[in-house]
Amino acid sequence: MNLSKRLMAAVDMVTEGFAVLDVGCDHAYTSIELVRRKSPCAVASDVRPGPLKAAGKHIAEAGLLDKITTVLADGVPRNITKLLPENVPASLVITGMGGMLIIKILSEAEGLLERFDELILSPQSDIYAVRKFLDERGYAFVAEAEILEDGKFYTLMKVHPNSESVYIGLAFKQNESPDIRLVTPTNDAELTYGPCLLRKKDETLKAYLTKRRSVLTDIKEKLIASGRSAEDTRICEIDEEVRIIDEAERYY
């Protein structure tokens, strides 16, 4: 079983020793890799019976039926607190979905999110909206990754509900300084492209910014050539996006 770079990045973000809920698990490859490498147990959920049946087969083939539970659910299972072991910190993992769907899942599970000490998210669209949603609800960003795979860019983010999270408590309990910094976005560039990515001057993100600027420039030139004025709504949107790219590139 070979995970994609994007899914391996999600696996790497999960904190060692955390139980996992993998929402939209598909064939459960992420859950299997997590339990093999770092998690004591996992719950793999999906809204589609077909992929969930395949997930159960793969889990059995991996010999992990005693550590990975499959659940047919739309989003976070309502009984998740019973499915995860007590007194074990937990990570919620959602990858491979559009940003607005992730926001919907998190909104509908708001009362259940208290069970999770970290969220690992990889929205495939509307990334600004996801970061804005998390920021407005007091989540702090711990880590982000920008992955280039098969010509496509993917963004991943790890967030904690607050500075009193279990992870930080464990670090201090072990008389160690936490190897994480909780950050919150401070401007449009950080909300759009990520406070952690920009502050560490991520090179893959820089490549994306360059590519995106080129695409926008090409679109604007074609619009102008077709007779659109500078006040055209789409041209104004492009100018605003380029302004934010300018803001982001000043970090480098």
N, C-alpha and C positions, 0 to 999 in steps of 0.2 A: 504494500500500500504506500503510494507516494503522494503526499499532500502537495498542493500548489504552494508557491512562495507566499501567496496572500494568506492562505489558511495556516501555514507554518508560522507566519508572523503573528497571527491571532493566538496560536498555541504558546508562542514565546512570551506573549504579554500576560498570560494567566499566572497569577502568583503561585509559587510552589506550595503544595499542601492544601490548596483551596478545592472544595467540591465545586462542581460545574453544572449549570443548566445551559444546554446548547439549544437555543430556539431556532427552528427552521433547520434541523440537523441534517436533512437530506438523507444520505446513506450512513451517517454517524461516523464518518472518517475522522472528523475533528475530535469527537468525544473519545474515540478509541485511542487516538494519539495522545490525548491529554491524560487518560488513565494509565497508559503505558509509561508516560514520562514523568508526570508530576502531580496528578490529582488522585485522591483516594477513591473517588466515585463520581459518577455523572448521571444526569438525567437528559436524555435526548428526546426532544419533542418536535413534532411536525404536524401541520394541518392536513397533510395528504397521506391517506392510508398506504398508497403504493410505495413511496419512498420509505415510510416508516417500517413496512414489512421487510424491505431490503435492508434497512438499518438493523433490524433484529437478526437477520441472517448473518450480516457482517460481524455483529457483536458476538454471536455464537461461534463463528469461525475463529474469532480472536480469543475465544475462551474467557470472555469478560461478562457473561450473563449475570454473574453475582455482583458486578460493580457498576454496570450501566443499565439503567431502567429506561425503556421507551414509553412515551406517552403521546397519544393522539390529542392535540390541543391547538387551539388558535391563539398563538402568543404564549404568554407565561401561564402554565397550568395553575388553576385556582387552588389546587391542593399542594403547591410546591413546598410549603413549609413542612408537610408530612413526608414528602419524597426525599428531602435532603436531611442528612443526619444533624441532630442537635449539636450545638457547641462546636461546629466546624464552620469556619469562614467560607463564603461562597462567592463564585464569580458567575455573572450572567454574560453569555456570549451570543451575539447576534451578528451574523455575517451574510453577505450575498443578497441583501434586500435593499430596496430603495429607501431613501431617507425618510420620506413621509410615512411609509409603512412602519419603520422602526419607531418613529414618534408615536404613531397610533398604538403600537404594542406597549411602549413604555407608559403612555397615558392611561391605557386601560388596565395596566398592572400597577398603578401608582401605589395602592395599598400593600402590594406584595414586594415592592422593590426594597423595602426595609430589610428584607432577608439577605440582600446581597451587599457585600463589602466593596465590590468593584464591578464595573461594566466594561466589557470589551466589545466595541462596535465597529463595524465596517460598512457604512452606508455607501451605496453605489450611485447615489444622486442626492441632491438637496443637502449637501454636507453642511453648508452654512446654517440651514434651518435646524439640523440636528444639534450643532454646537450651541446655537442660540437657545434652543429648548433646554439643553443640559445646564447652560450657564444661568438661565433664569430660575432654575430649580436648585441652585446651590451646589451643583457638582463641580469638582475641581479636576483639571486635566493633569494626569500623571505622566503619560507617555503617548507618543503618536508615531506612526510609521507611514511612509509613502513608498509603495511598492510598484515597480514597473515589471509587468509580466505579459509576454506575448503582445507587446506594443500598447498595452493599456495601463493606465495609472489607477492604483487603488489606495484609499486612505483608511487607516485604522487608528482608533483612539482608545485609550484606557482612562477611565474616570472613576473618581471616588466620591461618595456622597458628601463627605466633609472631612475636616482635619482630624477627627476623632476615630477614623476608620480602624478596623481591626489590624490591618497591615501595619500601620504606624505604631499601634499599641504593641504589637509583637516585636517590632524593631527596638523600641525603648525597653521593653521587658528583657530583651537579650543584651541590654547595656550597649547597644550599637546606635549610631546615628542612622536615621533612615536614608536609604540610598535613592530616595525619590524627592521630588519637589512638586508641591501642589501649586498649579498656576491657573489663573483665570484669564480669559481673553480681555484685552484692553482696548482694542480698536477693530475696525472692519476687516483689516488684513488678517488679524489673528482669528477672528470668527470664521473667516472664509477659508483660510489655508492652515490654521492650526497654531496655537501659541507655542507648543513644544517644538514643532517642526521649524518654525521661523527662528525661534531663539537659539536652536542648535545649528541653524544654517544648513538644513538638510539638503544634500546635493540632488537627490531625486526630485524633491519638490522644486528646486531651482530649475531643473530640466523641464518640469511640467509648466512652470510659469513662463519659460521661454517659448514653449510650444503653444501654450494658450494665447499668448500675446500675438504670435504669428497668425494663428487661426482667426482671432478677432480682427486683426489688421486687414487680412484678406477679405473677410466678410464686409467690413466697413467700406473698403475700396470698391467692392462690387455694388454695394447699395448706392454709393455716391454716383458711380458710373451709370446706374439705372435711373438716376434722376432724383433720388431721395435728398431732402434737404438736411442741414445740420440739426434741425429741430425735430426730425423724424424720431418717433418713439424708440425704434430698434437701435438707431444710431446713438441716441442718448444712453440707452442701456449698455451699449458697447463701450462708450466713453467712461461710464461709471465703473464698469468692470476693469478697464485698463487703468483707471485711477487707483483701484484697489491693488492691482498687480504692481503698479509703481510703488505703492506703500509697502507691499510685501518685499519687493526686491531691495529696498533700502536696508533690510536686515543683513544683507550679504556684503 
